[in-house]
Amino acid sequence: MAGWSYRTLRRRTAVAGALAACVVLLTASCAVGPPRPRSAGPTGRDVSMRLLQMNLCDSGIARCYTGRSVTEATALIRAEAPDVVTVNEVCRDDVTAIERAMADAGGGSRAGTVVSAFQSAWDRRTGAPLRCRDGQLYGIGLVVRHGDSSGGYDTTGGVYPVQDTRVPEERAWLCLSPSSTTAATATGASAAGVAVCTTHLTNSSPTVARAQCGYLLGTAIPAVRARSRSVPLVLGGDFNLTSGGAGLRSCVPAGDQRVDDGIVQHVVATPEFVVGGRRTIRMHTTDHPGLLVTLILGALPSAGDDDGSLAETG
């Protein structure tokens, strides 16, 4: 579940991350010129979506558990009104609470329905799904604002074929992809017509985490896209691979966009997207910040959109 390594990595990489950010920002400032024109989405305007990635450490077992992270997360969702939430280290009922918060977010101004999915991690000791301390299923979740009430989503997920056999928890991945009808008819600035995925890679072995990342981005996700008319896809998760590390770069396909929280949480998007903004949000009840990313489909960002995001092409 939540590893001791997140706080350790945060301390050890703070200086290196700050230097890397300075390099990115200096490069951007040196490239200032006339704003690049935006291209329009299929409706004649930019199609954007906001994704919030969180690790809530809510198993009740890990040392980072507080019992209050879901309350903080739902308040954040109501305040920020994202289109997609990708969430790790949660119990099954946590995803239901997040789904309710998504439905409430933005009041009646946000169109569409909200759909969710959950995928259990596996317990090597019992040969059954892993459980939180209170007996609920433990794993990862997705919540998506579905911009079109017609059609639907297909859920795909599973446990990775490669695991660290020294630890009992077997890590998983999960995707929601629009049905063929939804993908073909989706319009407007929503997550309809876009596949979304999440994962929580192992924290006990960088070698295994790299292999899991390679399987997800090289095998599982291409299969999901092939079944859903090759729609654009976004992935948010706790990769337990540090920003800028060789292992992470080796598993992100060339041309994909990636943005991170400066440590181990990442958002990866297929080349149809550009990153329009990125913000980390301090959370007081879990050991990871929230990562809020704006993605623009079919558009080029203007020079004025740069908010200092740590974005790179895979």
ChimeraX attribute file (.defattr): number of C-alpha atoms within 10 A of each C-alpha:
attribute: neighborCount
match mode: 1-to-1
recipient: residues
	/A:1	27
	/A:2	23
	/A:3	16
	/A:4	14
	/A:5	12
	/A:6	17
	/A:7	13
	/A:8	10
	/A:9	15
	/A:10	16
	/A:11	12
	/A:12	12
	/A:13	16
	/A:14	13
	/A:15	11
	/A:16	13
	/A:17	19
	/A:18	12
	/A:19	12
	/A:20	16
	/A:21	17
	/A:22	14
	/A:23	12
	/A:24	16
	/A:25	17
	/A:26	12
	/A:27	11
	/A:28	13
	/A:29	13
	/A:30	8
	/A:31	10
	/A:32	10
	/A:33	9
	/A:34	9
	/A:35	12
	/A:36	12
	/A:37	11
	/A:38	13
	/A:39	15
	/A:40	15
	/A:41	17
	/A:42	13
	/A:43	10
	/A:44	9
	/A:45	15
	/A:46	18
	/A:47	21
	/A:48	21
	/A:49	21
	/A:50	22
	/A:51	25
	/A:52	28
	/A:53	30
	/A:54	26
	/A:55	25
	/A:56	30
	/A:57	28
	/A:58	28
	/A:59	26
	/A:60	19
	/A:61	15
	/A:62	16
	/A:63	15
	/A:64	19
	/A:65	18
	/A:66	18
	/A:67	14
	/A:68	14
	/A:69	22
	/A:70	22
	/A:71	14
	/A:72	14
	/A:73	24
	/A:74	20
	/A:75	16
	/A:76	18
	/A:77	23
	/A:78	18
	/A:79	14
	/A:80	15
	/A:81	22
	/A:82	24
	/A:83	25
	/A:84	29
	/A:85	27
	/A:86	27
	/A:87	29
	/A:88	28
	/A:89	27
	/A:90	29
	/A:91	29
	/A:92	21
	/A:93	14
	/A:94	24
	/A:95	24
	/A:96	17
	/A:97	15
	/A:98	24
	/A:99	23
	/A:100	17
	/A:101	22
	/A:102	29
	/A:103	23
	/A:104	17
	/A:105	21
	/A:106	16
	/A:107	11
	/A:108	9
	/A:109	7
	/A:110	16
	/A:111	15
	/A:112	18
	/A:113	14
	/A:114	20
	/A:115	19
	/A:116	20
	/A:117	21
	/A:118	29
	/A:119	28
	/A:120	27
	/A:121	25
	/A:122	23
	/A:123	17
	/A:124	16
	/A:125	10
	/A:126	9
	/A:127	9
	/A:128	11
	/A:129	17
	/A:130	24
	/A:131	21
	/A:132	18
	/A:133	14
	/A:134	11
	/A:135	11
	/A:136	17
	/A:137	21
	/A:138	29
	/A:139	31
	/A:140	29
	/A:141	29
	/A:142	27
	/A:143	28
	/A:144	28
	/A:145	24
	/A:146	26
	/A:147	21
	/A:148	21
	/A:149	13
	/A:150	13
	/A:151	16
	/A:152	19
	/A:153	24
	/A:154	15
	/A:155	20
	/A:156	18
	/A:157	20
	/A:158	16
	/A:159	17
	/A:160	19
	/A:161	11
	/A:162	13
	/A:163	23
	/A:164	17
	/A:165	11
	/A:166	9
	/A:167	14
	/A:168	16
	/A:169	18
	/A:170	24
	/A:171	28
	/A:172	24
	/A:173	27
	/A:174	27
	/A:175	27
	/A:176	25
	/A:177	27
	/A:178	28
	/A:179	20
	/A:180	18
	/A:181	15
	/A:182	22
	/A:183	23
	/A:184	15
	/A:185	12
	/A:186	21
	/A:187	17
	/A:188	17
	/A:189	18
	/A:190	23
	/A:191	27
	/A:192	30
	/A:193	29
	/A:194	24
	/A:195	26
	/A:196	28
	/A:197	27
	/A:198	31
	/A:199	30
	/A:200	28
	/A:201	29
	/A:202	27
	/A:203	22
	/A:204	18
	/A:205	16
	/A:206	18
	/A:207	15
	/A:208	17
	/A:209	24
	/A:210	22
	/A:211	18
	/A:212	26
	/A:213	27
	/A:214	18
	/A:215	17
	/A:216	24
	/A:217	16
	/A:218	14
	/A:219	11
	/A:220	19
	/A:221	23
	/A:222	14
	/A:223	14
	/A:224	24
	/A:225	17
	/A:226	10
	/A:227	15
	/A:228	22
	/A:229	16
	/A:230	17
	/A:231	20
	/A:232	20
	/A:233	25
	/A:234	24
	/A:235	23
	/A:236	30
	/A:237	27
	/A:238	27
	/A:239	24
	/A:240	25
	/A:241	25
	/A:242	24
	/A:243	24
	/A:244	15
	/A:245	9
	/A:246	11
	/A:247	18
	/A:248	21
	/A:249	18
	/A:250	13
	/A:251	18
	/A:252	21
	/A:253	17
	/A:254	12
	/A:255	13
	/A:256	18
	/A:257	22
	/A:258	23
	/A:259	24
	/A:260	27
	/A:261	25
	/A:262	21
	/A:263	24
	/A:264	21
	/A:265	24
	/A:266	24
	/A:267	28
	/A:268	26
	/A:269	25
	/A:270	21
	/A:271	18
	/A:272	16
	/A:273	23
	/A:274	23
	/A:275	26
	/A:276	22
	/A:277	20
	/A:278	24
	/A:279	19
	/A:280	17
	/A:281	15
	/A:282	12
	/A:283	17
	/A:284	12
	/A:285	20
	/A:286	24
	/A:287	21
	/A:288	26
	/A:289	20
	/A:290	22
	/A:291	25
	/A:292	24
	/A:293	26
	/A:294	18
	/A:295	23
	/A:296	22
	/A:297	25
	/A:298	18
	/A:299	22
	/A:300	19
	/A:301	17
	/A:302	14
	/A:303	16
	/A:304	10
	/A:305	13
	/A:306	15
	/A:307	12
	/A:308	16
	/A:309	20
	/A:310	21
	/A:311	19
	/A:312	17
	/A:313	17
	/A:314	18
